[in-house]
Amino acid sequence: MNQDMYVEWLVKRKDPAYAWPARIGLGVLCLISLLLAFMTVWGILLLAVVGVGTFFLWQTLSIEYEYLYVDGTISIDKILGKSRRKKVMECSKDELLVVAPSESFVLKDYETNNMKLYNCSSGNKEAKTHTLIYQQGGQHIKLIFEPNDKLIQAIRSVAPRKVIR
């Protein structure tokens, strides 16, 4: 089997309904605190607090997921604000239990009561999502994601019985 493969896929999460009103509100709040900063000392402190809060909230509103397959290992990273990266999961082909379309009946056999759930999809209702279930230590983890055909084919080339079409 050929494990020397590299496949990368990037999916942008759909902005939540409150994203634009929150961005506009924070912009207005920054302008007000800037005007207060010219008038009082407390305004400078307020400007610093609002500025830091705006920075972090702006980053959490813009999320992308990067799916990466390298040499039999699948990893998913969460990219916040196109600048910070946080690892969501990493599993090898030995830890992988099943990869199937999210509406597949085969997934019922692998689900447990205390299973962790990660949703790394875009959130679009029309998107074709897959579910990946893997075991890390004694815990089963269920992950919903949107791979492309190249990524599914790469996983299938290493673990053909674990990928359901």
Disulfide bonds with the S-S distance in Angstrom:
none
